[in-house]
Amino acid sequence: MICPICQKESDKKYRPFCSKRCADIDLGHWFDGTYTAPSTEEDDVADEPETPEQRTH
């Protein structure tokens, strides 16, 4: 299996990555929004941030 980040051979310990560094890079892509998962739920998409008046408790 090839590491999806650097294209080197993957290591069993970090599979599918070759190292902790590449695994951390991939995790960082999720955290910073580089990777996203699409949603079909209308509530998940907001044009404007909610104001306190718009919140329902």
Secondary structure, 3 states (H helix, E strand, C coil): CECCCCCCECCHHHCCCCCHHHHHHHHHHHHCCCCCCCCCCHHHCCCCCCCCCCCCC
